[in-house]
Amino acid sequence: MRDRSLGEHPGVHHLSRPLPAVLLVTSTKPEVHQPTCVLSTKRKLFCEDDQYKKKLCLALQNVEDQKKDATAYQSQTNDKILLLKDQAGDLDQQISSEFKELHHFLSQLEEEMKANLRLAKDNKLGQLNSSLTRTTEQISELELRTQSIHTKLNEEENPELLTAIRGFIESAECVFQKPQHVCVELQEAEFLGPLQYRVWRKITSALKTGLESVLLDPSTAYPRLHVSQCGRTVSVGDIQSGLPNNPERFTLYNIVLGTEAFSQGCHYWEVGVVGKIAWVLGVAAASVNRKEEISLCPEDGFWTLVMRNGGEYEACTSAEECPLSPSRNPDCVGIYLDYDHGLVAFYDAGDMSHLFTFSDTHFTKPVYPYFNPWPIMNGRNRGSLTIRIPLF
């Protein structure tokens, strides 16, 4: 007979007492049924139950693994949140510090200009007060002379006194001497004029990182690159014969470097790209290979931004692709290098909007400004790369 506990609790075996080896169940009815083995049924149920347990264990392990991954992700996300807040706090303080310096500089400049205005005012007031003092003294003298004349007029006629009247009149005469003219007008152009532009000029001269005067080094230029005599413009042309194959020169790619290597501090320069449909700009390590094939990636010593096909932008990172989507095609690109903090950033110099930044770079060798005007393609891209000159 069947164990009732199996019917009441399916999937749970109760083996508190031994089961008969074989139990045949036959009907009293004339129909003949195949005999059923109760033990085989129990074994089948046991096996199925064991498989379910294994599946449940696998499901449990999977859930636990997922929970572990989720917990790790949660921890990483919390760490990122803390890192983001710390970084934002540091940047906030740096921004405040930079503007504090600007505010201090502007306040000093404002006080200096107001002091010059006060000095000019006080100088003119001093002249006017001096003129007023001399005028007052002369008025007093004229009043005395007036009184003397009135006194003389009131005297009785006396021939003896009248004989000296001519000398008295001569001594009583007095001429008012006007003090030197004082211009009271304060020249507006001296204290205002293009005030904001004048202030901007002074701010520019005081900037810690201003536009630098970068020059191109012809000795590094690929033979097809023509560097202007002023060292600020490079364009692609015919191969120049007779150039020495010096170690500094690039011989496979349209590359030219700047003359000065940077190994510390902050530097910023701008490059005009008007009329170009392809170019590459950035910085290159002094140790880059100049004679063989290279990859424009940080591992090979290049931190660059490329534009091609008239509007496709990409940062040449270690990843396979890093496309960029600026809001417009820049006419001028700004490159900012903070060597000590491992930053290379790119900007649209027209409105100083940010394009891309290589961060957490550990420079171990000096780097040079990098310029690649790209080859001429089907007669296009003949324009030059032109380094902007600092205005001051």
C-alpha positions as CSV (number, residue, x, y, z in Angstrom):
1,M,0.0,0.0,0.0
2,R,1.2,3.6,-0.6
3,D,2.6,5.8,2.1
4,R,0.1,8.5,2.9
5,S,2.7,11.0,3.8
6,L,3.7,11.2,0.1
7,G,0.2,12.3,-0.8
8,E,0.0,14.8,1.9
9,H,3.5,16.3,1.4
10,P,4.6,15.6,-2.2
11,G,8.3,15.8,-2.8
12,V,9.2,14.8,0.8
13,H,10.1,11.2,1.6
14,H,9.3,9.7,4.9
15,L,11.2,6.5,5.3
16,S,10.5,5.8,9.0
17,R,9.7,2.2,8.3
18,P,11.0,-0.3,5.7
19,L,9.0,-0.7,2.6
20,P,8.1,-4.1,1.1
21,A,10.3,-5.1,-1.8
22,V,7.4,-5.5,-4.2
23,L,3.6,-5.0,-3.6
24,L,1.2,-6.1,-6.3
25,V,-2.2,-4.5,-6.5
26,T,-4.8,-6.3,-8.4
27,S,-8.4,-5.5,-9.0
28,T,-11.4,-7.7,-8.3
29,K,-12.9,-6.6,-11.5
30,P,-12.5,-8.7,-14.6
31,E,-10.2,-6.0,-16.2
32,V,-6.6,-6.8,-15.8
33,H,-4.2,-4.0,-15.0
34,Q,-0.4,-3.9,-15.2
35,P,1.1,-4.4,-11.8
36,T,2.6,-1.2,-10.2
37,C,5.8,-1.2,-8.3
38,V,5.5,1.1,-5.3
39,L,9.2,1.1,-4.6
40,S,10.1,2.1,-8.1
41,T,7.6,5.0,-7.9
42,K,9.2,6.2,-4.7
43,R,12.7,5.9,-6.2
44,K,11.5,7.9,-9.2
45,L,10.0,10.6,-6.9
46,F,13.3,10.6,-4.9
47,C,15.4,11.1,-8.0
48,E,13.1,13.9,-9.3
49,D,13.2,15.5,-5.9
50,D,17.0,15.3,-5.9
51,Q,17.1,17.0,-9.3
52,Y,14.8,19.7,-8.1
53,K,17.1,20.3,-5.1
54,K,20.1,20.6,-7.4
55,K,18.3,23.1,-9.6
56,L,17.2,25.0,-6.5
57,C,20.8,25.0,-5.3
58,L,22.0,26.3,-8.7
59,A,19.3,28.9,-8.7
60,L,20.2,29.9,-5.1
61,Q,23.9,30.1,-6.1
62,N,23.0,32.2,-9.1
63,V,20.9,34.5,-6.9
64,E,23.7,34.8,-4.4
65,D,26.2,35.5,-7.1
66,Q,23.9,38.2,-8.5
67,K,23.4,39.6,-5.0
68,K,27.2,39.7,-4.6
69,D,27.6,41.5,-7.9
70,A,24.9,44.0,-7.0
71,T,26.4,44.6,-3.6
72,A,29.8,45.2,-5.2
73,Y,28.2,47.5,-7.7
74,Q,26.4,49.3,-4.9
75,S,29.7,49.8,-3.0
76,Q,31.5,51.0,-6.2
77,T,28.7,53.4,-6.9
78,N,28.8,54.8,-3.4
79,D,32.6,55.2,-3.7
80,K,32.0,57.0,-7.0
81,I,29.4,59.3,-5.4
82,L,31.9,60.1,-2.6
83,L,34.7,60.6,-5.2
84,L,32.5,62.8,-7.3
85,K,31.5,64.9,-4.3
86,D,35.1,65.3,-3.2
87,Q,36.2,66.2,-6.7
88,A,33.4,68.7,-7.1
89,G,34.3,70.2,-3.7
90,D,37.9,70.5,-4.7
91,L,37.0,72.1,-8.0
92,D,34.6,74.4,-6.3
93,Q,37.3,75.6,-4.0
94,Q,39.8,76.0,-6.9
95,I,37.2,78.0,-8.9
96,S,36.6,80.2,-5.8
97,S,40.3,80.7,-5.3
98,E,40.8,81.7,-8.9
99,F,38.0,84.2,-8.9
100,K,39.1,85.4,-5.5
101,E,42.5,86.3,-7.0
102,L,40.7,88.0,-9.9
103,H,38.4,89.9,-7.5
104,H,41.4,90.9,-5.5
105,F,43.3,92.0,-8.6
106,L,40.2,93.9,-9.9
107,S,39.7,95.5,-6.5
108,Q,43.3,96.6,-6.4
109,L,43.0,97.9,-9.9
110,E,39.8,99.7,-9.1
111,E,41.3,101.3,-6.0
112,E,44.4,102.3,-8.0
113,M,42.3,104.0,-10.7
114,K,40.1,105.8,-8.2
115,A,43.3,106.9,-6.3
116,N,44.5,108.4,-9.6
117,L,41.2,110.2,-9.9
118,R,41.4,111.5,-6.4
119,L,45.0,112.7,-6.9
120,A,44.0,114.6,-10.1
121,K,41.0,116.1,-8.3
122,D,43.1,117.1,-5.2
123,N,45.7,118.6,-7.5
124,K,43.2,120.8,-9.3
125,L,41.5,121.7,-6.0
126,G,44.8,122.7,-4.6
127,Q,45.5,125.0,-7.6
128,L,42.0,126.5,-7.4
129,N,42.3,127.0,-3.6
130,S,45.6,128.7,-4.1
131,S,44.1,131.0,-6.8
132,L,41.2,131.7,-4.4
133,T,43.6,132.6,-1.6
134,R,45.6,135.0,-3.8
135,T,42.3,136.5,-5.1
136,T,41.0,137.0,-1.6
137,E,44.2,138.7,-0.6
138,Q,44.0,141.1,-3.5
139,I,40.3,141.9,-2.7
140,S,41.3,142.8,0.9
141,E,44.0,145.1,-0.5
142,L,41.6,146.7,-2.9
143,E,39.1,147.3,-0.1
144,L,41.8,149.1,1.9
145,R,42.6,151.2,-1.1
146,T,38.9,152.0,-1.5
147,Q,38.6,153.1,2.1
148,S,41.7,155.3,1.8
149,I,40.3,157.0,-1.3
150,H,36.9,157.5,0.3
151,T,38.7,159.1,3.3
152,K,40.6,161.4,1.0
153,L,37.4,162.5,-0.7
154,N,35.8,163.4,2.5
155,E,38.6,165.7,3.6
156,E,38.0,169.5,3.5
157,E,39.6,171.3,0.6
158,N,43.0,172.5,1.7
159,P,45.4,173.8,-0.8
160,E,48.4,172.4,1.1
161,L,46.8,168.9,1.1
162,L,45.8,169.1,-2.5
163,T,49.4,169.6,-3.5
164,A,50.1,166.0,-2.5
165,I,47.0,164.5,-4.1
166,R,48.8,163.4,-7.2
167,G,51.2,161.2,-5.2
168,F,48.3,159.8,-3.2
169,I,46.4,158.8,-6.3
170,E,49.4,157.1,-7.8
171,S,49.9,155.1,-4.6
172,A,46.2,154.3,-4.3
173,E,46.0,152.8,-7.8
174,C,45.9,149.0,-7.7
175,V,45.4,146.5,-10.5
176,F,43.9,143.1,-9.9
177,Q,46.2,140.3,-11.1
178,K,44.3,137.2,-12.1
179,P,45.9,134.0,-10.9
180,Q,47.1,131.5,-13.5
181,H,44.2,129.7,-15.2
182,V,43.3,126.4,-13.8
183,C,41.5,123.8,-16.0
184,V,38.9,122.2,-13.9
185,E,37.8,119.6,-16.4
186,L,38.8,116.0,-15.6
187,Q,39.6,114.2,-18.8
188,E,37.1,111.4,-19.2
189,A,39.3,109.6,-21.6
190,E,42.1,109.5,-19.0
191,F,39.9,107.8,-16.3
192,L,37.4,105.9,-18.4
193,G,37.7,105.6,-22.2
194,P,37.8,101.9,-23.1
195,L,37.9,101.1,-19.4
196,Q,37.0,97.4,-19.7
197,Y,39.5,96.8,-22.5
198,R,42.2,98.6,-20.5
199,V,41.4,96.4,-17.5
200,W,41.4,93.3,-19.7
201,R,44.9,94.3,-20.9
202,K,46.1,94.5,-17.3
203,I,44.4,91.2,-16.4
204,T,46.0,89.5,-19.4
205,S,49.4,90.6,-18.3
206,A,48.8,89.3,-14.8
207,L,47.4,85.9,-15.8
208,K,49.2,82.9,-14.4
209,T,48.4,80.9,-17.6
210,G,48.0,83.2,-20.6
211,L,48.3,82.7,-24.4
212,E,51.9,81.6,-25.1
213,S,54.0,82.5,-28.0
214,V,54.7,79.0,-29.4
215,L,56.9,78.5,-32.5
216,L,57.3,75.7,-34.9
217,D,60.6,73.8,-35.2
218,P,61.5,73.3,-38.9
219,S,64.1,70.7,-38.1
220,T,61.3,68.4,-36.9
221,A,59.1,68.9,-39.9
222,Y,58.2,66.2,-42.4
223,P,59.7,67.2,-45.8
224,R,56.3,68.0,-47.3
225,L,55.6,70.5,-44.6
226,H,56.5,74.2,-45.2
227,V,57.1,76.2,-42.1
228,S,56.9,80.0,-42.5
229,Q,59.9,82.1,-41.7
230,C,58.1,83.5,-38.6
231,G,57.7,80.0,-37.4
232,R,53.9,80.3,-36.8
233,T,52.4,78.8,-39.9
234,V,52.7,75.3,-41.5
235,S,51.2,74.0,-44.7
236,V,51.5,71.0,-46.9
237,G,53.3,71.3,-50.2
238,D,55.8,69.6,-52.5
239,I,58.6,67.6,-51.0
240,Q,61.6,69.8,-50.2
241,S,64.8,68.3,-51.4
242,G,68.1,68.6,-49.7
243,L,66.7,68.5,-46.2
244,P,69.0,66.6,-43.7
245,N,67.6,63.4,-42.3
246,N,68.4,64.5,-38.8
247,P,67.2,62.5,-35.8
248,E,64.6,65.1,-34.9
249,R,62.8,65.0,-38.2
250,F,59.6,63.0,-38.9
251,T,60.0,61.0,-42.1
252,L,56.7,59.1,-42.4
253,Y,54.0,61.5,-41.3
254,N,53.0,65.2,-41.8
255,I,54.2,66.2,-38.3
256,V,56.1,69.1,-36.9
257,L,56.7,69.9,-33.3
258,G,57.2,73.2,-31.4
259,T,60.6,74.5,-30.5
260,E,60.2,74.5,-26.8
261,A,59.7,71.4,-24.6
262,F,57.6,71.6,-21.5
263,S,58.5,69.7,-18.4
264,Q,56.6,71.6,-15.7
265,G,53.9,74.2,-15.1
266,C,50.9,75.2,-17.1
267,H,50.9,76.3,-20.8
268,Y,48.2,77.4,-23.3
269,W,48.4,78.1,-27.0
270,E,45.9,78.5,-29.8
271,V,46.0,77.2,-33.4
272,G,43.9,78.6,-36.2
273,V,42.3,75.9,-38.4
274,V,40.1,78.0,-40.8
275,G,39.8,76.3,-44.2
276,K,41.0,72.9,-43.0
277,I,39.0,69.8,-43.4
278,A,41.4,67.6,-41.4
279,W,44.1,68.2,-38.8
280,V,45.6,66.8,-35.6
281,L,46.8,68.9,-32.7
282,G,48.0,68.2,-29.2
283,V,51.3,67.3,-27.5
284,A,53.9,64.6,-28.1
285,A,56.6,63.2,-25.8
286,A,60.2,64.1,-26.7
287,S,60.9,60.4,-27.0
288,V,58.4,59.5,-29.7
289,N,59.5,57.5,-32.7
290,R,60.1,59.8,-35.7
291,K,61.2,57.4,-38.3
292,E,58.8,54.5,-38.1
293,E,55.1,53.8,-38.0
294,I,53.3,55.1,-35.0
295,S,49.9,55.0,-33.3
296,L,48.4,58.3,-32.1
297,C,47.8,57.1,-28.6
298,P,49.1,57.9,-25.1
299,E,51.0,54.6,-25.0
300,D,53.1,55.8,-27.9
301,G,53.6,59.3,-26.4
302,F,50.8,61.2,-28.2
303,W,47.9,63.1,-26.6
304,T,46.0,64.5,-29.6
305,L,42.7,65.5,-31.0
306,V,41.9,64.8,-34.6
307,M,39.4,66.3,-37.1
308,R,38.8,64.7,-40.5
309,N,36.3,64.7,-43.3
310,G,35.4,68.2,-42.5
311,G,33.6,67.6,-39.2
312,E,34.4,64.3,-37.6
313,Y,36.2,64.7,-34.3
314,E,37.9,62.1,-32.2
315,A,40.2,62.1,-29.2
316,C,43.0,59.7,-29.8
317,T,42.8,57.7,-26.5
318,S,43.8,54.2,-25.7
319,A,40.3,53.0,-26.4
320,E,39.4,52.0,-29.9
321,E,37.1,55.0,-30.5
322,C,36.3,58.2,-28.7
323,P,34.2,60.3,-31.0
324,L,33.3,63.9,-30.1
325,S,30.4,66.1,-31.1
326,P,31.2,69.8,-30.7
327,S,28.4,72.2,-31.2
328,R,30.2,73.8,-34.1
329,N,33.4,73.5,-36.1
330,P,36.0,75.6,-34.3
331,D,37.9,78.2,-36.3
332,C,40.6,78.1,-33.6
333,V,41.6,75.4,-31.2
334,G,43.1,76.0,-27.7
335,I,45.4,73.5,-26.2
336,Y,46.0,73.6,-22.4
337,L,48.8,71.6,-20.8
338,D,49.1,71.2,-17.0
339,Y,52.3,69.1,-16.9
340,D,52.4,68.7,-13.1
341,H,48.8,67.5,-12.8
342,G,48.9,65.3,-16.0
343,L,46.2,67.2,-18.0
344,V,45.9,67.9,-21.7
345,A,42.7,69.8,-22.6
346,F,41.3,71.1,-25.8
347,Y,38.9,74.1,-26.3
348,D,37.1,75.9,-29.0
349,A,39.1,79.1,-28.6
350,G,36.2,81.1,-30.0
351,D,34.0,80.7,-27.0
352,M,36.3,78.6,-24.8
353,S,33.9,75.7,-24.7
354,H,35.5,72.5,-23.6
355,L,36.1,69.8,-26.2
356,F,38.1,67.0,-24.4
357,T,40.6,66.3,-21.7
358,F,43.2,63.7,-21.2
359,S,43.5,63.4,-17.4
360,D,45.5,61.5,-14.9
361,T,48.5,61.4,-17.3
362,H,51.8,60.7,-15.6
363,F,54.3,62.5,-17.8
364,T,57.8,61.2,-17.3
365,K,59.5,63.0,-20.1
366,P,59.3,66.5,-21.6
367,V,56.5,67.1,-24.2
368,Y,56.3,69.3,-27.2
369,P,53.4,71.0,-28.9
370,Y,52.3,68.8,-31.8
371,F,51.0,69.9,-35.2
372,N,49.7,67.8,-38.1
373,P,48.0,69.7,-41.0
374,W,47.0,66.3,-42.6
375,P,47.7,65.5,-46.3
376,I,46.0,67.2,-49.2
377,M,43.1,65.1,-50.3
378,N,41.7,65.5,-53.8
379,G,43.0,69.0,-53.9
380,R,41.3,69.9,-50.6
381,N,42.8,70.7,-47.2
382,R,45.5,73.0,-48.6
383,G,44.9,75.5,-45.7
384,S,47.5,76.2,-43.1
385,L,47.7,75.7,-39.4
386,T,48.5,79.0,-37.9
387,I,49.6,79.6,-34.3
388,R,47.9,82.7,-32.8
389,I,50.1,85.5,-31.6
390,P,49.5,86.8,-28.1
391,L,48.1,90.3,-28.3
392,F,50.2,91.6,-25.5
